[in-house]
């Protein structure tokens, strides 16, 4: 599953976040299908980071990989 998550991040998530000076790095995928990521660049310190994480990153990942339970920023 880790490779599938990495692929979605690189193909769909990071290009969009890059338009705002940010990015998203995969840290781990737990045994209970929780994806842990780190928002980078402008996204890391942005006041809207939580909305970006839940409203965009999590949605993009779950639409491609429905077995994901949650996405967390670490």
VOTORMAR-502702 format. One record per atom (N, C-alpha, C, CB): residue number from 0; atom name; x negated, y negated, z. Coordinates in nm, 3 decimals. Atoms other than C-alpha are relative to their C-alpha. Glycine has a CB too. Layout:
+-----+----+---------+---------+---------+
!   k !  a !      c1 !      c2 !      c3 !
+-----+----+---------+---------+---------+
! NUM ! CA !       X !       Y !       Z !
...
+-----+----+---------+---------+---------+
END
This chain:
+-----+----+---------+---------+---------+
!   k !  a !      c1 !      c2 !      c3 !
+-----+----+---------+---------+---------+
!   0 !  N !  -0.082 !   0.118 !   0.000 !
!   0 ! CA !   0.000 !   0.000 !   0.000 !
!   0 !  C !  -0.087 !  -0.126 !   0.000 !
!   0 ! CB !   0.093 !   0.001 !   0.120 !
!   1 !  N !   0.088 !   0.117 !  -0.007 !
!   1 ! CA !  -0.291 !  -0.234 !   0.069 !
!   1 !  C !  -0.034 !  -0.053 !  -0.139 !
!   1 ! CB !  -0.129 !   0.035 !   0.077 !
!   2 !  N !   0.034 !   0.044 !   0.136 !
!   2 ! CA !  -0.385 !  -0.243 !  -0.299 !
!   2 !  C !   0.121 !  -0.064 !  -0.070 !
!   2 ! CB !  -0.050 !   0.119 !  -0.083 !
!   3 !  N !  -0.120 !   0.060 !   0.057 !
!   3 ! CA !  -0.026 !  -0.315 !  -0.401 !
!   3 !  C !   0.022 !  -0.141 !   0.053 !
!   3 ! CB !   0.124 !   0.087 !   0.029 !
!   4 !  N !  -0.014 !   0.133 !  -0.061 !
!   4 ! CA !  -0.011 !  -0.606 !  -0.157 !
!   4 !  C !  -0.104 !  -0.094 !  -0.058 !
!   4 ! CB !  -0.015 !   0.008 !   0.155 !
!   5 !  N !   0.108 !   0.083 !   0.055 !
!   5 ! CA !  -0.345 !  -0.738 !  -0.278 !
!   5 !  C !   0.033 !  -0.044 !  -0.144 !
!   5 ! CB !  -0.135 !   0.077 !   0.002 !
!   6 !  N !  -0.036 !   0.030 !   0.139 !
!   6 ! CA !  -0.222 !  -0.720 !  -0.639 !
!   6 !  C !   0.107 !  -0.109 !  -0.008 !
!   6 ! CB !   0.049 !   0.126 !  -0.070 !
!   7 !  N !  -0.107 !   0.102 !   0.001 !
!   7 ! CA !   0.096 !  -0.922 !  -0.565 !
!   7 !  C !  -0.055 !  -0.134 !   0.046 !
!   7 ! CB !   0.117 !   0.043 !   0.091 !
!   8 !  N !   0.059 !   0.125 !  -0.046 !
!   8 ! CA !  -0.103 !  -1.180 !  -0.372 !
!   8 !  C !  -0.080 !  -0.067 !  -0.111 !
!   8 ! CB !  -0.090 !   0.024 !   0.123 !
!   9 !  N !   0.085 !   0.056 !   0.106 !
!   9 ! CA !  -0.350 !  -1.226 !  -0.657 !
!   9 !  C !   0.080 !  -0.042 !  -0.124 !
!   9 ! CB !  -0.105 !   0.101 !  -0.040 !
!  10 !  N !  -0.077 !   0.026 !   0.122 !
!  10 ! CA !  -0.093 !  -1.216 !  -0.937 !
!  10 !  C !   0.105 !  -0.109 !   0.018 !
!  10 ! CB !   0.066 !   0.127 !  -0.047 !
!  11 !  N !  -0.116 !   0.087 !  -0.017 !
!  11 ! CA !   0.201 !  -1.409 !  -0.789 !
!  11 !  C !  -0.018 !  -0.110 !   0.103 !
!  11 ! CB !   0.117 !   0.082 !   0.036 !
!  12 !  N !   0.004 !   0.094 !  -0.112 !
!  12 ! CA !   0.121 !  -1.580 !  -0.460 !
!  12 !  C !  -0.114 !  -0.102 !  -0.015 !
!  12 ! CB !  -0.016 !   0.076 !   0.131 !
!  13 !  N !   0.114 !   0.093 !   0.001 !
!  13 ! CA !  -0.229 !  -1.727 !  -0.492 !
!  13 !  C !   0.002 !  -0.102 !  -0.113 !
!  13 ! CB !  -0.126 !   0.077 !  -0.007 !
!  14 !  N !  -0.007 !   0.104 !   0.104 !
!  14 ! CA !  -0.179 !  -1.896 !  -0.829 !
!  14 !  C !   0.095 !  -0.115 !   0.037 !
!  14 ! CB !   0.044 !   0.062 !  -0.133 !
!  15 !  N !  -0.095 !   0.103 !  -0.041 !
!  15 ! CA !   0.123 !  -2.081 !  -0.689 !
!  15 !  C !  -0.057 !  -0.085 !   0.114 !
!  15 ! CB !   0.134 !   0.064 !   0.043 !
!  16 !  N !   0.057 !   0.074 !  -0.113 !
!  16 ! CA !  -0.048 !  -2.174 !  -0.362 !
!  16 !  C !  -0.118 !  -0.087 !  -0.044 !
!  16 ! CB !  -0.044 !   0.097 !   0.110 !
!  17 !  N !   0.115 !   0.076 !   0.050 !
!  17 ! CA !  -0.355 !  -2.291 !  -0.557 !
!  17 !  C !   0.043 !  -0.134 !  -0.058 !
!  17 ! CB !  -0.075 !   0.081 !  -0.106 !
!  18 !  N !  -0.047 !   0.129 !   0.054 !
!  18 ! CA !  -0.143 !  -2.563 !  -0.719 !
!  18 !  C !   0.015 !  -0.104 !   0.110 !
!  18 ! CB !   0.135 !   0.019 !  -0.073 !
!  19 !  N !  -0.008 !   0.090 !  -0.114 !
!  19 ! CA !  -0.119 !  -2.714 !  -0.370 !
!  19 !  C !  -0.129 !  -0.001 !   0.081 !
!  19 ! CB !   0.118 !   0.039 !   0.090 !
!  20 !  N !   0.130 !  -0.001 !  -0.067 !
!  20 ! CA !  -0.484 !  -2.657 !  -0.278 !
!  20 !  C !  -0.016 !   0.107 !   0.105 !
!  20 ! CB !  -0.023 !  -0.130 !   0.061 !
!  21 !  N !   0.007 !  -0.104 !  -0.103 !
!  21 ! CA !  -0.427 !  -2.339 !  -0.078 !
!  21 !  C !  -0.017 !   0.138 !  -0.058 !
!  21 ! CB !   0.124 !  -0.004 !   0.084 !
!  22 !  N !   0.011 !  -0.139 !   0.039 !
!  22 ! CA !  -0.439 !  -1.965 !  -0.088 !
!  22 !  C !   0.042 !   0.089 !   0.115 !
!  22 ! CB !  -0.143 !   0.033 !  -0.045 !
!  23 !  N !  -0.044 !  -0.097 !  -0.099 !
!  23 ! CA !  -0.355 !  -1.648 !   0.100 !
!  23 !  C !  -0.093 !   0.120 !  -0.008 !
!  23 ! CB !   0.150 !   0.042 !  -0.023 !
!  24 !  N !   0.095 !  -0.110 !  -0.006 !
!  24 ! CA !  -0.602 !  -1.381 !   0.212 !
!  24 !  C !   0.062 !   0.116 !   0.078 !
!  24 ! CB !  -0.133 !  -0.045 !   0.066 !
!  25 !  N !  -0.050 !  -0.118 !  -0.069 !
!  25 ! CA !  -0.497 !  -1.027 !   0.304 !
!  25 !  C !  -0.098 !   0.041 !   0.109 !
!  25 ! CB !   0.022 !   0.117 !  -0.100 !
!  26 !  N !   0.082 !  -0.045 !  -0.112 !
!  26 ! CA !  -0.626 !  -0.925 !   0.647 !
!  26 !  C !   0.020 !   0.150 !   0.022 !
!  26 ! CB !   0.035 !  -0.079 !   0.129 !
!  27 !  N !  -0.026 !  -0.142 !  -0.016 !
!  27 ! CA !  -0.453 !  -0.589 !   0.698 !
!  27 !  C !   0.147 !   0.031 !  -0.025 !
!  27 ! CB !  -0.040 !   0.047 !   0.141 !
!  28 !  N !  -0.135 !  -0.053 !   0.006 !
!  28 ! CA !  -0.144 !  -0.378 !   0.645 !
!  28 !  C !   0.006 !   0.106 !   0.109 !
!  28 ! CB !   0.037 !   0.059 !  -0.143 !
!  29 !  N !  -0.007 !  -0.092 !  -0.114 !
!  29 ! CA !  -0.043 !  -0.199 !   0.965 !
!  29 !  C !   0.076 !   0.127 !  -0.039 !
!  29 ! CB !   0.068 !  -0.068 !   0.120 !
!  30 !  N !  -0.069 !  -0.127 !   0.023 !
!  30 ! CA !   0.096 !   0.154 !   0.991 !
!  30 !  C !   0.151 !  -0.017 !  -0.007 !
!  30 ! CB !  -0.035 !   0.099 !   0.109 !
!  31 !  N !  -0.145 !   0.025 !   0.004 !
!  31 ! CA !   0.445 !   0.008 !   1.046 !
!  31 !  C !   0.037 !  -0.103 !  -0.107 !
!  31 ! CB !   0.049 !  -0.048 !   0.136 !
!  32 !  N !  -0.025 !   0.084 !   0.118 !
!  32 ! CA !   0.421 !  -0.192 !   0.719 !
!  32 !  C !   0.018 !  -0.148 !   0.031 !
!  32 ! CB !   0.121 !   0.049 !  -0.072 !
!  33 !  N !   0.008 !   0.143 !  -0.025 !
!  33 ! CA !   0.351 !  -0.533 !   0.869 !
!  33 !  C !  -0.125 !  -0.049 !  -0.072 !
!  33 ! CB !  -0.005 !  -0.034 !   0.155 !
!  34 !  N !   0.111 !   0.056 !   0.076 !
!  34 ! CA !   0.132 !  -0.738 !   0.636 !
!  34 !  C !  -0.053 !  -0.121 !   0.076 !
!  34 ! CB !   0.043 !  -0.038 !  -0.146 !
!  35 !  N !   0.063 !   0.112 !  -0.070 !
!  35 ! CA !  -0.113 !  -0.970 !   0.811 !
!  35 !  C !  -0.088 !  -0.074 !  -0.099 !
!  35 ! CB !  -0.083 !   0.048 !   0.123 !
!  36 !  N !   0.072 !   0.084 !   0.095 !
!  36 ! CA !  -0.248 !  -1.258 !   0.606 !
!  36 !  C !  -0.054 !  -0.124 !   0.071 !
!  36 ! CB !   0.092 !  -0.039 !  -0.118 !
!  37 !  N !   0.052 !   0.127 !  -0.048 !
!  37 ! CA !  -0.444 !  -1.578 !   0.657 !
!  37 !  C !   0.022 !  -0.102 !  -0.111 !
!  37 ! CB !  -0.152 !   0.010 !   0.041 !
!  38 !  N !  -0.017 !   0.108 !   0.095 !
!  38 ! CA !  -0.331 !  -1.894 !   0.482 !
!  38 !  C !  -0.128 !  -0.083 !   0.000 !
!  38 ! CB !   0.124 !  -0.087 !   0.033 !
!  39 !  N !   0.128 !   0.070 !   0.013 !
!  39 ! CA !  -0.635 !  -2.083 !   0.350 !
!  39 !  C !   0.020 !  -0.136 !  -0.065 !
!  39 ! CB !  -0.099 !   0.084 !  -0.083 !
!  40 !  N !  -0.001 !   0.130 !   0.065 !
!  40 ! CA !  -0.719 !  -2.428 !   0.227 !
!  40 !  C !   0.107 !  -0.091 !   0.057 !
!  40 ! CB !   0.019 !   0.015 !  -0.148 !
!  41 !  N !  -0.103 !   0.093 !  -0.043 !
!  41 ! CA !  -0.445 !  -2.688 !   0.240 !
!  41 !  C !   0.117 !   0.070 !   0.067 !
!  41 ! CB !   0.050 !  -0.080 !  -0.118 !
!  42 !  N !  -0.111 !  -0.074 !  -0.059 !
!  42 ! CA !  -0.192 !  -2.420 !   0.331 !
!  42 !  C !  -0.027 !   0.038 !   0.145 !
!  42 ! CB !   0.029 !   0.125 !  -0.081 !
!  43 !  N !   0.036 !  -0.041 !  -0.134 !
!  43 ! CA !  -0.381 !  -2.326 !   0.647 !
!  43 !  C !   0.038 !  -0.100 !   0.107 !
!  43 ! CB !  -0.145 !   0.026 !   0.007 !
!  44 !  N !  -0.030 !   0.102 !  -0.100 !
!  44 ! CA !  -0.326 !  -2.655 !   0.825 !
!  44 !  C !   0.125 !  -0.080 !  -0.029 !
!  44 ! CB !  -0.115 !  -0.093 !   0.012 !
!  45 !  N !  -0.119 !   0.073 !   0.043 !
!  45 ! CA !  -0.007 !  -2.767 !   0.656 !
!  45 !  C !   0.113 !   0.016 !   0.103 !
!  45 ! CB !   0.047 !   0.050 !  -0.138 !
!  46 !  N !  -0.114 !  -0.011 !  -0.091 !
!  46 ! CA !   0.294 !  -2.847 !   0.879 !
!  46 !  C !   0.108 !   0.094 !  -0.053 !
!  46 ! CB !   0.059 !  -0.138 !   0.024 !
!  47 !  N !  -0.100 !  -0.089 !   0.060 !
!  47 ! CA !   0.507 !  -2.643 !   0.637 !
!  47 !  C !  -0.051 !   0.142 !  -0.020 !
!  47 ! CB !   0.045 !  -0.055 !  -0.131 !
!  48 !  N !   0.061 !  -0.132 !   0.021 !
!  48 ! CA !   0.285 !  -2.333 !   0.661 !
!  48 !  C !   0.095 !   0.114 !   0.034 !
!  48 ! CB !  -0.128 !   0.013 !   0.083 !
!  49 !  N !  -0.094 !  -0.107 !  -0.039 !
!  49 ! CA !   0.549 !  -2.126 !   0.842 !
!  49 !  C !   0.107 !   0.019 !  -0.108 !
!  49 ! CB !   0.066 !  -0.032 !   0.138 !
!  50 !  N !  -0.101 !  -0.008 !   0.106 !
!  50 ! CA !   0.807 !  -2.209 !   0.575 !
!  50 !  C !  -0.059 !   0.063 !  -0.125 !
!  50 ! CB !   0.056 !  -0.140 !  -0.032 !
!  51 !  N !   0.068 !  -0.060 !   0.115 !
!  51 ! CA !   0.556 !  -2.119 !   0.303 !
!  51 !  C !  -0.017 !   0.150 !   0.021 !
!  51 ! CB !  -0.137 !  -0.066 !  -0.023 !
!  52 !  N !   0.023 !  -0.141 !  -0.029 !
!  52 ! CA !   0.476 !  -1.791 !   0.475 !
!  52 !  C !   0.129 !   0.081 !  -0.012 !
!  52 ! CB !  -0.058 !   0.016 !   0.140 !
!  53 !  N !  -0.126 !  -0.075 !  -0.001 !
!  53 ! CA !   0.837 !  -1.681 !   0.529 !
!  53 !  C !   0.080 !  -0.020 !  -0.129 !
!  53 ! CB !   0.085 !  -0.041 !   0.120 !
!  54 !  N !  -0.084 !   0.031 !   0.115 !
!  54 ! CA !   1.005 !  -1.853 !   0.236 !
!  54 !  C !  -0.059 !   0.036 !  -0.134 !
!  54 ! CB !   0.032 !  -0.142 !   0.001 !
!  55 !  N !   0.061 !  -0.031 !   0.128 !
!  55 ! CA !   0.752 !  -1.777 !  -0.034 !
!  55 !  C !  -0.083 !   0.128 !   0.005 !
!  55 ! CB !  -0.088 !  -0.116 !  -0.045 !
!  56 !  N !   0.091 !  -0.115 !  -0.003 !
!  56 ! CA !   0.478 !  -1.529 !   0.060 !
!  56 !  C !   0.076 !   0.128 !   0.033 !
!  56 ! CB !  -0.113 !  -0.023 !   0.103 !
!  57 !  N !  -0.073 !  -0.119 !  -0.041 !
!  57 ! CA !   0.705 !  -1.284 !   0.243 !
!  57 !  C !   0.102 !   0.040 !  -0.107 !
!  57 ! CB !   0.071 !  -0.024 !   0.134 !
!  58 !  N !  -0.100 !  -0.030 !   0.104 !
!  58 ! CA !   0.977 !  -1.309 !  -0.025 !
!  58 !  C !  -0.066 !   0.064 !  -0.122 !
!  58 ! CB !   0.074 !  -0.128 !  -0.041 !
!  59 !  N !   0.070 !  -0.054 !   0.118 !
!  59 ! CA !   0.728 !  -1.248 !  -0.307 !
!  59 !  C !  -0.045 !   0.143 !   0.024 !
!  59 ! CB !  -0.120 !  -0.089 !  -0.036 !
!  60 !  N !   0.048 !  -0.135 !  -0.030 !
!  60 ! CA !   0.580 !  -0.945 !  -0.135 !
!  60 !  C !   0.115 !   0.099 !   0.013 !
!  60 ! CB !  -0.081 !   0.000 !   0.129 !
!  61 !  N !  -0.113 !  -0.092 !  -0.019 !
!  61 ! CA !   0.913 !  -0.792 !  -0.031 !
!  61 !  C !   0.076 !   0.027 !  -0.130 !
!  61 ! CB !   0.096 !  -0.057 !   0.103 !
!  62 !  N !  -0.070 !  -0.024 !   0.127 !
!  62 ! CA !   1.059 !  -0.835 !  -0.379 !
!  62 !  C !  -0.072 !   0.106 !  -0.083 !
!  62 ! CB !   0.012 !  -0.130 !  -0.080 !
!  63 !  N !   0.079 !  -0.100 !   0.073 !
!  63 ! CA !   0.777 !  -0.620 !  -0.521 !
!  63 !  C !  -0.020 !   0.128 !   0.080 !
!  63 ! CB !  -0.135 !  -0.058 !  -0.039 !
!  64 !  N !   0.030 !  -0.114 !  -0.087 !
!  64 ! CA !   0.722 !  -0.391 !  -0.221 !
!  64 !  C !   0.103 !   0.001 !   0.113 !
!  64 ! CB !  -0.148 !  -0.008 !   0.057 !
!  65 !  N !  -0.109 !   0.009 !  -0.096 !
!  65 ! CA !   1.054 !  -0.346 !  -0.037 !
!  65 !  C !  -0.026 !   0.066 !   0.135 !
!  65 ! CB !   0.120 !   0.061 !  -0.060 !
!  66 !  N !   0.026 !  -0.066 !  -0.127 !
!  66 ! CA !   0.907 !  -0.121 !   0.231 !
!  66 !  C !  -0.076 !  -0.086 !   0.101 !
!  66 ! CB !  -0.077 !   0.126 !  -0.024 !
!  67 !  N !   0.064 !   0.092 !  -0.094 !
!  67 ! CA !   0.725 !  -0.418 !   0.386 !
!  67 !  C !   0.104 !  -0.048 !   0.100 !
!  67 ! CB !  -0.065 !  -0.122 !  -0.075 !
!  68 !  N !  -0.091 !   0.042 !  -0.106 !
!  68 ! CA !   0.885 !  -0.501 !   0.719 !
!  68 !  C !  -0.011 !  -0.147 !   0.033 !
!  68 ! CB !  -0.025 !   0.081 !   0.123 !
!  69 !  N !   0.023 !   0.137 !  -0.042 !
!  69 ! CA !   0.729 !  -0.838 !   0.792 !
!  69 !  C !  -0.135 !  -0.047 !  -0.051 !
!  69 ! CB !   0.007 !  -0.011 !   0.154 !
!  70 !  N !   0.129 !   0.061 !   0.034 !
!  70 ! CA !   0.451 !  -1.078 !   0.693 !
!  70 !  C !  -0.033 !  -0.098 !   0.112 !
!  70 ! CB !   0.004 !  -0.071 !  -0.141 !
!  71 !  N !   0.045 !   0.087 !  -0.109 !
!  71 ! CA !   0.251 !  -1.252 !   0.967 !
!  71 !  C !  -0.127 !  -0.072 !  -0.039 !
!  71 ! CB !  -0.023 !   0.082 !   0.129 !
!  72 !  N !   0.124 !   0.078 !   0.017 !
!  72 ! CA !  -0.012 !  -1.526 !   0.959 !
!  72 !  C !  -0.085 !   0.024 !   0.124 !
!  72 ! CB !   0.029 !  -0.154 !  -0.020 !
!  73 !  N !   0.091 !  -0.022 !  -0.113 !
!  73 ! CA !  -0.314 !  -1.447 !   1.176 !
!  73 !  C !  -0.114 !  -0.100 !   0.000 !
!  73 ! CB !  -0.055 !   0.141 !  -0.003 !
+-----+----+---------+---------+---------+
END
